[in-house]
Amino acid sequence: MSAEETQLLPLARQYLKQEDWQEIDTAFSGNSDPLLGAKAGAEHGELFRRILLLAPPPIGVGSET
């Protein structure tokens, strides 16, 4: 996952267009997290989103103060 986050995703953000991201999202929308399963994945997903909204950059998108 480290290589995905540090190498692959920055390149994807640089080269993929909005339409590409929509197609990828559609392709993966039916998949559940293989490590957690569907129910636990949904619960952890909500927690992860909350952390991202509260944590300051570069971890999340919350306030820097």
PDB file of N, CA, C, O and CB in Angstrom:
ATOM      1  N   MET A   1       0.818  -1.180   0.000  1.00  0.00           N
ATOM      2  CA  MET A   1       0.000   0.000   0.000  1.00  0.00           C
ATOM      3  C   MET A   1       0.869   1.254   0.000  1.00  0.00           C
ATOM      4  O   MET A   1       0.468   2.288  -0.534  1.00  0.00           O
ATOM      5  CB  MET A   1      -0.934  -0.008   1.195  1.00  0.00           C
ATOM      6  N   SER A   2       2.034   1.168   0.585  1.00  0.00           N
ATOM      7  CA  SER A   2       2.918   2.325   0.614  1.00  0.00           C
ATOM      8  C   SER A   2       3.305   2.748  -0.805  1.00  0.00           C
ATOM      9  O   SER A   2       3.297   3.937  -1.122  1.00  0.00           O
ATOM     10  CB  SER A   2       4.175   2.016   1.442  1.00  0.00           C
ATOM     11  N   ALA A   3       3.642   1.786  -1.651  1.00  0.00           N
ATOM     12  CA  ALA A   3       4.004   2.108  -3.037  1.00  0.00           C
ATOM     13  C   ALA A   3       2.819   2.718  -3.782  1.00  0.00           C
ATOM     14  O   ALA A   3       2.992   3.632  -4.590  1.00  0.00           O
ATOM     15  CB  ALA A   3       4.498   0.847  -3.773  1.00  0.00           C
ATOM     16  N   GLU A   4       1.620   2.213  -3.511  1.00  0.00           N
ATOM     17  CA  GLU A   4       0.424   2.794  -4.142  1.00  0.00           C
ATOM     18  C   GLU A   4       0.280   4.259  -3.759  1.00  0.00           C
ATOM     19  O   GLU A   4       0.054   5.115  -4.614  1.00  0.00           O
ATOM     20  CB  GLU A   4      -0.844   2.013  -3.735  1.00  0.00           C
ATOM     21  N   GLU A   5       0.411   4.537  -2.470  1.00  0.00           N
ATOM     22  CA  GLU A   5       0.178   5.888  -1.976  1.00  0.00           C
ATOM     23  C   GLU A   5       1.289   6.863  -2.347  1.00  0.00           C
ATOM     24  O   GLU A   5       1.022   8.041  -2.586  1.00  0.00           O
ATOM     25  CB  GLU A   5       0.017   5.859  -0.488  1.00  0.00           C
ATOM     26  N   THR A   6       2.531   6.388  -2.397  1.00  0.00           N
ATOM     27  CA  THR A   6       3.646   7.299  -2.650  1.00  0.00           C
ATOM     28  C   THR A   6       4.062   7.384  -4.105  1.00  0.00           C
ATOM     29  O   THR A   6       4.662   8.375  -4.519  1.00  0.00           O
ATOM     30  CB  THR A   6       4.816   6.886  -1.841  1.00  0.00           C
ATOM     31  N   GLN A   7       3.751   6.354  -4.894  1.00  0.00           N
ATOM     32  CA  GLN A   7       4.198   6.351  -6.285  1.00  0.00           C
ATOM     33  C   GLN A   7       3.044   6.317  -7.284  1.00  0.00           C
ATOM     34  O   GLN A   7       2.971   7.154  -8.184  1.00  0.00           O
ATOM     35  CB  GLN A   7       5.100   5.171  -6.523  1.00  0.00           C
ATOM     36  N   LEU A   8       2.150   5.355  -7.124  1.00  0.00           N
ATOM     37  CA  LEU A   8       1.086   5.157  -8.106  1.00  0.00           C
ATOM     38  C   LEU A   8       0.028   6.256  -8.078  1.00  0.00           C
ATOM     39  O   LEU A   8      -0.298   6.828  -9.118  1.00  0.00           O
ATOM     40  CB  LEU A   8       0.429   3.829  -7.876  1.00  0.00           C
ATOM     41  N   LEU A   9      -0.504   6.550  -6.907  1.00  0.00           N
ATOM     42  CA  LEU A   9      -1.575   7.550  -6.831  1.00  0.00           C
ATOM     43  C   LEU A   9      -1.142   8.950  -7.254  1.00  0.00           C
ATOM     44  O   LEU A   9      -1.917   9.627  -7.929  1.00  0.00           O
ATOM     45  CB  LEU A   9      -2.109   7.605  -5.434  1.00  0.00           C
ATOM     46  N   PRO A  10       0.066   9.427  -6.889  1.00  0.00           N
ATOM     47  CA  PRO A  10       0.476  10.733  -7.410  1.00  0.00           C
ATOM     48  C   PRO A  10       0.546  10.765  -8.942  1.00  0.00           C
ATOM     49  O   PRO A  10       0.178  11.769  -9.552  1.00  0.00           O
ATOM     50  CB  PRO A  10       1.828  11.112  -6.833  1.00  0.00           C
ATOM     51  N   LEU A  11       1.001   9.703  -9.554  1.00  0.00           N
ATOM     52  CA  LEU A  11       1.023   9.648 -11.016  1.00  0.00           C
ATOM     53  C   LEU A  11      -0.385   9.606 -11.593  1.00  0.00           C
ATOM     54  O   LEU A  11      -0.677  10.252 -12.599  1.00  0.00           O
ATOM     55  CB  LEU A  11       1.813   8.432 -11.489  1.00  0.00           C
ATOM     56  N   ALA A  12      -1.258   8.833 -10.939  1.00  0.00           N
ATOM     57  CA  ALA A  12      -2.643   8.756 -11.404  1.00  0.00           C
ATOM     58  C   ALA A  12      -3.306  10.130 -11.323  1.00  0.00           C
ATOM     59  O   ALA A  12      -4.013  10.529 -12.248  1.00  0.00           O
ATOM     60  CB  ALA A  12      -3.440   7.725 -10.575  1.00  0.00           C
ATOM     61  N   ARG A  13      -3.086  10.855 -10.225  1.00  0.00           N
ATOM     62  CA  ARG A  13      -3.675  12.191 -10.080  1.00  0.00           C
ATOM     63  C   ARG A  13      -3.158  13.133 -11.161  1.00  0.00           C
ATOM     64  O   ARG A  13      -3.880  14.013 -11.629  1.00  0.00           O
ATOM     65  CB  ARG A  13      -3.368  12.769  -8.686  1.00  0.00           C
ATOM     66  N   GLN A  14      -1.922  12.942 -11.547  1.00  0.00           N
ATOM     67  CA  GLN A  14      -1.309  13.811 -12.553  1.00  0.00           C
ATOM     68  C   GLN A  14      -1.858  13.534 -13.948  1.00  0.00           C
ATOM     69  O   GLN A  14      -2.042  14.470 -14.727  1.00  0.00           O
ATOM     70  CB  GLN A  14       0.205  13.632 -12.549  1.00  0.00           C
ATOM     71  N   TYR A  15      -2.121  12.282 -14.280  1.00  0.00           N
ATOM     72  CA  TYR A  15      -2.442  11.924 -15.658  1.00  0.00           C
ATOM     73  C   TYR A  15      -3.902  11.560 -15.937  1.00  0.00           C
ATOM     74  O   TYR A  15      -4.356  11.686 -17.075  1.00  0.00           O
ATOM     75  CB  TYR A  15      -1.602  10.797 -16.055  1.00  0.00           C
ATOM     76  N   LEU A  16      -4.640  11.115 -14.929  1.00  0.00           N
ATOM     77  CA  LEU A  16      -6.013  10.702 -15.182  1.00  0.00           C
ATOM     78  C   LEU A  16      -6.957  11.892 -15.150  1.00  0.00           C
ATOM     79  O   LEU A  16      -6.769  12.836 -14.383  1.00  0.00           O
ATOM     80  CB  LEU A  16      -6.451   9.659 -14.165  1.00  0.00           C
ATOM     81  N   LYS A  17      -7.972  11.830 -15.996  1.00  0.00           N
ATOM     82  CA  LYS A  17      -8.986  12.884 -16.074  1.00  0.00           C
ATOM     83  C   LYS A  17     -10.182  12.490 -15.213  1.00  0.00           C
ATOM     84  O   LYS A  17     -10.276  11.353 -14.750  1.00  0.00           O
ATOM     85  CB  LYS A  17      -9.426  13.133 -17.552  1.00  0.00           C
ATOM     86  N   GLN A  18     -11.093  13.437 -15.003  1.00  0.00           N
ATOM     87  CA  GLN A  18     -12.285  13.197 -14.204  1.00  0.00           C
ATOM     88  C   GLN A  18     -13.067  11.996 -14.730  1.00  0.00           C
ATOM     89  O   GLN A  18     -13.564  11.189 -13.943  1.00  0.00           O
ATOM     90  CB  GLN A  18     -13.171  14.440 -14.191  1.00  0.00           C
ATOM     91  N   GLU A  19     -13.180  11.872 -16.037  1.00  0.00           N
ATOM     92  CA  GLU A  19     -13.915  10.739 -16.626  1.00  0.00           C
ATOM     93  C   GLU A  19     -13.250   9.412 -16.273  1.00  0.00           C
ATOM     94  O   GLU A  19     -13.928   8.413 -16.037  1.00  0.00           O
ATOM     95  CB  GLU A  19     -14.003  10.890 -18.158  1.00  0.00           C
ATOM     96  N   ASP A  20     -11.929   9.410 -16.238  1.00  0.00           N
ATOM     97  CA  ASP A  20     -11.194   8.193 -15.868  1.00  0.00           C
ATOM     98  C   ASP A  20     -11.509   7.797 -14.432  1.00  0.00           C
ATOM     99  O   ASP A  20     -11.721   6.619 -14.143  1.00  0.00           O
ATOM    100  CB  ASP A  20      -9.675   8.399 -16.041  1.00  0.00           C
ATOM    101  N   TRP A  21     -11.540   8.784 -13.526  1.00  0.00           N
ATOM    102  CA  TRP A  21     -11.829   8.505 -12.121  1.00  0.00           C
ATOM    103  C   TRP A  21     -13.254   7.993 -11.954  1.00  0.00           C
ATOM    104  O   TRP A  21     -13.508   7.120 -11.124  1.00  0.00           O
ATOM    105  CB  TRP A  21     -11.615   9.762 -11.268  1.00  0.00           C
ATOM    106  N   GLN A  22     -14.173   8.527 -12.731  1.00  0.00           N
ATOM    107  CA  GLN A  22     -15.556   8.057 -12.655  1.00  0.00           C
ATOM    108  C   GLN A  22     -15.667   6.608 -13.115  1.00  0.00           C
ATOM    109  O   GLN A  22     -16.390   5.814 -12.514  1.00  0.00           O
ATOM    110  CB  GLN A  22     -16.472   8.949 -13.501  1.00  0.00           C
ATOM    111  N   GLU A  23     -14.955   6.269 -14.173  1.00  0.00           N
ATOM    112  CA  GLU A  23     -14.959   4.890 -14.667  1.00  0.00           C
ATOM    113  C   GLU A  23     -14.341   3.938 -13.638  1.00  0.00           C
ATOM    114  O   GLU A  23     -14.846   2.837 -13.419  1.00  0.00           O
ATOM    115  CB  GLU A  23     -14.195   4.797 -16.003  1.00  0.00           C
ATOM    116  N   ILE A  24     -13.260   4.367 -13.019  1.00  0.00           N
ATOM    117  CA  ILE A  24     -12.609   3.555 -11.985  1.00  0.00           C
ATOM    118  C   ILE A  24     -13.551   3.374 -10.800  1.00  0.00           C
ATOM    119  O   ILE A  24     -13.685   2.271 -10.270  1.00  0.00           O
ATOM    120  CB  ILE A  24     -11.277   4.208 -11.524  1.00  0.00           C
ATOM    121  N   ASP A  25     -14.204   4.459 -10.385  1.00  0.00           N
ATOM    122  CA  ASP A  25     -15.139   4.388  -9.262  1.00  0.00           C
ATOM    123  C   ASP A  25     -16.277   3.418  -9.555  1.00  0.00           C
ATOM    124  O   ASP A  25     -16.669   2.637  -8.688  1.00  0.00           O
ATOM    125  CB  ASP A  25     -15.704   5.777  -8.946  1.00  0.00           C
ATOM    126  N   THR A  26     -16.799   3.463 -10.757  1.00  0.00           N
ATOM    127  CA  THR A  26     -17.865   2.553 -11.153  1.00  0.00           C
ATOM    128  C   THR A  26     -17.389   1.104 -11.128  1.00  0.00           C
ATOM    129  O   THR A  26     -18.106   0.219 -10.662  1.00  0.00           O
ATOM    130  CB  THR A  26     -18.380   2.915 -12.543  1.00  0.00           C
ATOM    131  N   ALA A  27     -16.189   0.866 -11.627  1.00  0.00           N
ATOM    132  CA  ALA A  27     -15.653  -0.491 -11.682  1.00  0.00           C
ATOM    133  C   ALA A  27     -15.440  -1.077 -10.284  1.00  0.00           C
ATOM    134  O   ALA A  27     -15.614  -2.278 -10.080  1.00  0.00           O
ATOM    135  CB  ALA A  27     -14.339  -0.502 -12.455  1.00  0.00           C
ATOM    136  N   PHE A  28     -15.067  -0.234  -9.330  1.00  0.00           N
ATOM    137  CA  PHE A  28     -14.765  -0.730  -7.988  1.00  0.00           C
ATOM    138  C   PHE A  28     -15.927  -0.607  -7.014  1.00  0.00           C
ATOM    139  O   PHE A  28     -15.818  -1.065  -5.877  1.00  0.00           O
ATOM    140  CB  PHE A  28     -13.588   0.002  -7.440  1.00  0.00           C
ATOM    141  N   SER A  29     -17.028  -0.006  -7.423  1.00  0.00           N
ATOM    142  CA  SER A  29     -18.126   0.264  -6.495  1.00  0.00           C
ATOM    143  C   SER A  29     -18.742  -1.007  -5.904  1.00  0.00           C
ATOM    144  O   SER A  29     -19.294  -0.959  -4.804  1.00  0.00           O
ATOM    145  CB  SER A  29     -19.197   1.060  -7.198  1.00  0.00           C
ATOM    146  N   GLY A  30     -18.662  -2.115  -6.590  1.00  0.00           N
ATOM    147  CA  GLY A  30     -19.241  -3.352  -6.083  1.00  0.00           C
ATOM    148  C   GLY A  30     -18.311  -4.158  -5.205  1.00  0.00           C
ATOM    149  O   GLY A  30     -18.716  -5.179  -4.648  1.00  0.00           O
ATOM    150  N   ASN A  31     -17.070  -3.718  -5.071  1.00  0.00           N
ATOM    151  CA  ASN A  31     -16.086  -4.462  -4.292  1.00  0.00           C
ATOM    152  C   ASN A  31     -16.137  -4.054  -2.827  1.00  0.00           C
ATOM    153  O   ASN A  31     -16.332  -2.882  -2.508  1.00  0.00           O
ATOM    154  CB  ASN A  31     -14.679  -4.242  -4.855  1.00  0.00           C
ATOM    155  N   SER A  32     -15.962  -5.016  -1.948  1.00  0.00           N
ATOM    156  CA  SER A  32     -15.816  -4.693  -0.530  1.00  0.00           C
ATOM    157  C   SER A  32     -14.342  -4.829  -0.163  1.00  0.00           C
ATOM    158  O   SER A  32     -13.554  -5.422  -0.900  1.00  0.00           O
ATOM    159  CB  SER A  32     -16.712  -5.623   0.365  1.00  0.00           C
ATOM    160  N   ASP A  33     -13.990  -4.276   0.974  1.00  0.00           N
ATOM    161  CA  ASP A  33     -12.612  -4.334   1.437  1.00  0.00           C
ATOM    162  C   ASP A  33     -12.258  -5.780   1.767  1.00  0.00           C
ATOM    163  O   ASP A  33     -12.897  -6.375   2.634  1.00  0.00           O
ATOM    164  CB  ASP A  33     -12.401  -3.418   2.671  1.00  0.00           C
ATOM    165  N   PRO A  34     -11.269  -6.360   1.110  1.00  0.00           N
ATOM    166  CA  PRO A  34     -10.934  -7.771   1.347  1.00  0.00           C
ATOM    167  C   PRO A  34     -10.384  -8.038   2.743  1.00  0.00           C
ATOM    168  O   PRO A  34     -10.415  -9.179   3.205  1.00  0.00           O
ATOM    169  CB  PRO A  34      -9.931  -8.231   0.327  1.00  0.00           C
ATOM    170  N   LEU A  35      -9.888  -7.024   3.415  1.00  0.00           N
ATOM    171  CA  LEU A  35      -9.355  -7.219   4.764  1.00  0.00           C
ATOM    172  C   LEU A  35     -10.424  -7.121   5.840  1.00  0.00           C
ATOM    173  O   LEU A  35     -10.290  -7.726   6.903  1.00  0.00           O
ATOM    174  CB  LEU A  35      -8.274  -6.206   5.040  1.00  0.00           C
ATOM    175  N   LEU A  36     -11.491  -6.362   5.574  1.00  0.00           N
ATOM    176  CA  LEU A  36     -12.484  -6.104   6.608  1.00  0.00           C
ATOM    177  C   LEU A  36     -13.844  -6.726   6.338  1.00  0.00           C
ATOM    178  O   LEU A  36     -14.583  -7.002   7.283  1.00  0.00           O
ATOM    179  CB  LEU A  36     -12.647  -4.646   6.778  1.00  0.00           C
ATOM    180  N   GLY A  37     -14.193  -6.951   5.099  1.00  0.00           N
ATOM    181  CA  GLY A  37     -15.535  -7.390   4.759  1.00  0.00           C
ATOM    182  C   GLY A  37     -16.442  -6.191   4.576  1.00  0.00           C
ATOM    183  O   GLY A  37     -16.044  -5.067   4.884  1.00  0.00           O
ATOM    184  N   ALA A  38     -17.629  -6.397   4.092  1.00  0.00           N
ATOM    185  CA  ALA A  38     -18.528  -5.303   3.722  1.00  0.00           C
ATOM    186  C   ALA A  38     -18.986  -4.478   4.920  1.00  0.00           C
ATOM    187  O   ALA A  38     -18.880  -3.252   4.891  1.00  0.00           O
ATOM    188  CB  ALA A  38     -19.731  -5.854   3.004  1.00  0.00           C
ATOM    189  N   LYS A  39     -19.493  -5.119   5.970  1.00  0.00           N
ATOM    190  CA  LYS A  39     -20.037  -4.367   7.112  1.00  0.00           C
ATOM    191  C   LYS A  39     -18.941  -3.604   7.850  1.00  0.00           C
ATOM    192  O   LYS A  39     -19.066  -2.401   8.077  1.00  0.00           O
ATOM    193  CB  LYS A  39     -20.755  -5.314   8.083  1.00  0.00           C
ATOM    194  N   ALA A  40     -17.886  -4.289   8.219  1.00  0.00           N
ATOM    195  CA  ALA A  40     -16.791  -3.621   8.923  1.00  0.00           C
ATOM    196  C   ALA A  40     -16.138  -2.582   8.038  1.00  0.00           C
ATOM    197  O   ALA A  40     -15.725  -1.527   8.519  1.00  0.00           O
ATOM    198  CB  ALA A  40     -15.750  -4.637   9.392  1.00  0.00           C
ATOM    199  N   GLY A  41     -16.039  -2.867   6.747  1.00  0.00           N
ATOM    200  CA  GLY A  41     -15.467  -1.900   5.811  1.00  0.00           C
ATOM    201  C   GLY A  41     -16.265  -0.617   5.773  1.00  0.00           C
ATOM    202  O   GLY A  41     -15.684   0.468   5.733  1.00  0.00           O
ATOM    203  N   ALA A  42     -17.586  -0.714   5.786  1.00  0.00           N
ATOM    204  CA  ALA A  42     -18.442   0.476   5.781  1.00  0.00           C
ATOM    205  C   ALA A  42     -18.248   1.277   7.066  1.00  0.00           C
ATOM    206  O   ALA A  42     -18.150   2.503   7.023  1.00  0.00           O
ATOM    207  CB  ALA A  42     -19.927   0.079   5.617  1.00  0.00           C
ATOM    208  N   GLU A  43     -18.194   0.596   8.198  1.00  0.00           N
ATOM    209  CA  GLU A  43     -17.989   1.284   9.475  1.00  0.00           C
ATOM    210  C   GLU A  43     -16.623   1.968   9.517  1.00  0.00           C
ATOM    211  O   GLU A  43     -16.512   3.117   9.945  1.00  0.00           O
ATOM    212  CB  GLU A  43     -18.118   0.293  10.644  1.00  0.00           C
ATOM    213  N   HIS A  44     -15.595   1.264   9.074  1.00  0.00           N
ATOM    214  CA  HIS A  44     -14.261   1.853   9.066  1.00  0.00           C
ATOM    215  C   HIS A  44     -14.151   2.958   8.024  1.00  0.00           C
ATOM    216  O   HIS A  44     -13.419   3.928   8.222  1.00  0.00           O
ATOM    217  CB  HIS A  44     -13.210   0.780   8.802  1.00  0.00           C
ATOM    218  N   GLY A  45     -14.867   2.820   6.928  1.00  0.00           N
ATOM    219  CA  GLY A  45     -14.866   3.855   5.901  1.00  0.00           C
ATOM    220  C   GLY A  45     -15.403   5.165   6.429  1.00  0.00           C
ATOM    221  O   GLY A  45     -14.844   6.226   6.153  1.00  0.00           O
ATOM    222  N   GLU A  46     -16.489   5.100   7.191  1.00  0.00           N
ATOM    223  CA  GLU A  46     -17.068   6.302   7.791  1.00  0.00           C
ATOM    224  C   GLU A  46     -16.098   6.924   8.788  1.00  0.00           C
ATOM    225  O   GLU A  46     -15.941   8.144   8.815  1.00  0.00           O
ATOM    226  CB  GLU A  46     -18.403   5.973   8.482  1.00  0.00           C
ATOM    227  N   LEU A  47     -15.454   6.112   9.598  1.00  0.00           N
ATOM    228  CA  LEU A  47     -14.465   6.606  10.552  1.00  0.00           C
ATOM    229  C   LEU A  47     -13.284   7.244   9.815  1.00  0.00           C
ATOM    230  O   LEU A  47     -12.801   8.305  10.209  1.00  0.00           O
ATOM    231  CB  LEU A  47     -13.974   5.461  11.464  1.00  0.00           C
ATOM    232  N   PHE A  48     -12.832   6.603   8.762  1.00  0.00           N
ATOM    233  CA  PHE A  48     -11.715   7.131   7.977  1.00  0.00           C
ATOM    234  C   PHE A  48     -12.071   8.492   7.385  1.00  0.00           C
ATOM    235  O   PHE A  48     -11.254   9.411   7.427  1.00  0.00           O
ATOM    236  CB  PHE A  48     -11.328   6.147   6.855  1.00  0.00           C
ATOM    237  N   ARG A  49     -13.285   8.638   6.830  1.00  0.00           N
ATOM    238  CA  ARG A  49     -13.722   9.915   6.272  1.00  0.00           C
ATOM    239  C   ARG A  49     -13.755  10.995   7.353  1.00  0.00           C
ATOM    240  O   ARG A  49     -13.358  12.135   7.112  1.00  0.00           O
ATOM    241  CB  ARG A  49     -15.108   9.771   5.621  1.00  0.00           C
ATOM    242  N   ARG A  50     -14.221  10.634   8.525  1.00  0.00           N
ATOM    243  CA  ARG A  50     -14.286  11.594   9.633  1.00  0.00           C
ATOM    244  C   ARG A  50     -12.887  12.047  10.040  1.00  0.00           C
ATOM    245  O   ARG A  50     -12.655  13.233  10.272  1.00  0.00           O
ATOM    246  CB  ARG A  50     -15.015  10.977  10.842  1.00  0.00           C
ATOM    247  N   ILE A  51     -11.964  11.103  10.125  1.00  0.00           N
ATOM    248  CA  ILE A  51     -10.575  11.441  10.465  1.00  0.00           C
ATOM    249  C   ILE A  51      -9.989  12.379   9.420  1.00  0.00           C
ATOM    250  O   ILE A  51      -9.341  13.367   9.765  1.00  0.00           O
ATOM    251  CB  ILE A  51      -9.712  10.164  10.580  1.00  0.00           C
ATOM    252  N   LEU A  52     -10.214  12.074   8.144  1.00  0.00           N
ATOM    253  CA  LEU A  52      -9.686  12.938   7.082  1.00  0.00           C
ATOM    254  C   LEU A  52     -10.243  14.348   7.169  1.00  0.00           C
ATOM    255  O   LEU A  52      -9.521  15.315   6.928  1.00  0.00           O
ATOM    256  CB  LEU A  52     -10.001  12.348   5.717  1.00  0.00           C
ATOM    257  N   LEU A  53     -11.509  14.476   7.508  1.00  0.00           N
ATOM    258  CA  LEU A  53     -12.123  15.797   7.610  1.00  0.00           C
ATOM    259  C   LEU A  53     -11.612  16.578   8.819  1.00  0.00           C
ATOM    260  O   LEU A  53     -11.581  17.808   8.789  1.00  0.00           O
ATOM    261  CB  LEU A  53     -13.632  15.661   7.688  1.00  0.00           C
ATOM    262  N   LEU A  54     -11.217  15.888   9.868  1.00  0.00           N
ATOM    263  CA  LEU A  54     -10.747  16.547  11.083  1.00  0.00           C
ATOM    264  C   LEU A  54      -9.238  16.769  11.113  1.00  0.00           C
ATOM    265  O   LEU A  54      -8.769  17.759  11.673  1.00  0.00           O
ATOM    266  CB  LEU A  54     -11.150  15.742  12.277  1.00  0.00           C
ATOM    267  N   ALA A  55      -8.484  15.868  10.522  1.00  0.00           N
ATOM    268  CA  ALA A  55      -7.019  15.949  10.581  1.00  0.00           C
ATOM    269  C   ALA A  55      -6.494  17.056   9.667  1.00  0.00           C
ATOM    270  O   ALA A  55      -6.990  17.228   8.554  1.00  0.00           O
ATOM    271  CB  ALA A  55      -6.390  14.598  10.189  1.00  0.00           C
ATOM    272  N   PRO A  56      -5.501  17.800  10.129  1.00  0.00           N
ATOM    273  CA  PRO A  56      -4.914  18.847   9.291  1.00  0.00           C
ATOM    274  C   PRO A  56      -4.032  18.249   8.191  1.00  0.00           C
ATOM    275  O   PRO A  56      -3.594  17.104   8.303  1.00  0.00           O
ATOM    276  CB  PRO A  56      -4.094  19.819  10.153  1.00  0.00           C
ATOM    277  N   PRO A  57      -3.773  19.017   7.135  1.00  0.00           N
ATOM    278  CA  PRO A  57      -2.847  18.561   6.097  1.00  0.00           C
ATOM    279  C   PRO A  57      -1.471  18.303   6.707  1.00  0.00           C
ATOM    280  O   PRO A  57      -1.124  18.994   7.665  1.00  0.00           O
ATOM    281  CB  PRO A  57      -2.747  19.603   4.951  1.00  0.00           C
ATOM    282  N   PRO A  58      -0.697  17.396   6.242  1.00  0.00           N
ATOM    283  CA  PRO A  58      -0.887  16.603   5.033  1.00  0.00           C
ATOM    284  C   PRO A  58      -1.650  15.304   5.261  1.00  0.00           C
ATOM    285  O   PRO A  58      -1.837  14.531   4.322  1.00  0.00           O
ATOM    286  CB  PRO A  58       0.438  16.292   4.431  1.00  0.00           C
ATOM    287  N   ILE A  59      -2.096  15.047   6.495  1.00  0.00           N
ATOM    288  CA  ILE A  59      -2.831  13.817   6.798  1.00  0.00           C
ATOM    289  C   ILE A  59      -4.251  13.882   6.246  1.00  0.00           C
ATOM    290  O   ILE A  59      -4.713  12.942   5.599  1.00  0.00           O
ATOM    291  CB  ILE A  59      -2.864  13.571   8.315  1.00  0.00           C
ATOM    292  N   GLY A  60      -4.935  14.978   6.498  1.00  0.00           N
ATOM    293  CA  GLY A  60      -6.325  15.130   6.082  1.00  0.00           C
ATOM    294  C   GLY A  60      -6.573  16.487   5.456  1.00  0.00           C
ATOM    295  O   GLY A  60      -5.664  17.127   4.929  1.00  0.00           O
ATOM    296  N   VAL A  61      -7.832  16.913   5.527  1.00  0.00           N
ATOM    297  CA  VAL A  61      -8.218  18.178   4.898  1.00  0.00           C
ATOM    298  C   VAL A  61      -8.803  19.155   5.920  1.00  0.00           C
ATOM    299  O   VAL A  61      -9.414  20.156   5.546  1.00  0.00           O
ATOM    300  CB  VAL A  61      -9.233  17.925   3.778  1.00  0.00           C
ATOM    301  N   GLY A  62      -8.614  18.865   7.202  1.00  0.00           N
ATOM    302  CA  GLY A  62      -9.133  19.728   8.252  1.00  0.00           C
ATOM    303  C   GLY A  62      -8.345  21.009   8.387  1.00  0.00           C
ATOM    304  O   GLY A  62      -7.403  21.261   7.634  1.00  0.00           O
ATOM    305  N   SER A  63      -8.738  21.811   9.350  1.00  0.00           N
ATOM    306  CA  SER A  63      -8.107  23.103   9.600  1.00  0.00           C
ATOM    307  C   SER A  63      -6.653  22.915  10.040  1.00  0.00           C
ATOM    308  O   SER A  63      -6.323  21.970  10.756  1.00  0.00           O
ATOM    309  CB  SER A  63      -8.894  23.889  10.668  1.00  0.00           C
ATOM    310  N   GLU A  64      -5.806  23.823   9.600  1.00  0.00           N
ATOM    311  CA  GLU A  64      -4.379  23.746   9.957  1.00  0.00           C
ATOM    312  C   GLU A  64      -4.109  24.355  11.315  1.00  0.00           C
ATOM    313  O   GLU A  64      -2.967  24.327  11.774  1.00  0.00           O
ATOM    314  CB  GLU A  64      -3.526  24.445   8.906  1.00  0.00           C
ATOM    315  N   THR A  65      -5.114  24.905  11.974  1.00  0.00           N
ATOM    316  CA  THR A  65      -4.893  25.535  13.279  1.00  0.00           C
ATOM    317  C   THR A  65      -5.196  24.587  14.399  1.00  0.00           C
ATOM    318  O   THR A  65      -5.065  24.950  15.568  1.00  0.00           O
ATOM    319  CB  THR A  65      -5.737  26.779  13.425  1.00  0.00           C
TER     320      THR A  65
END
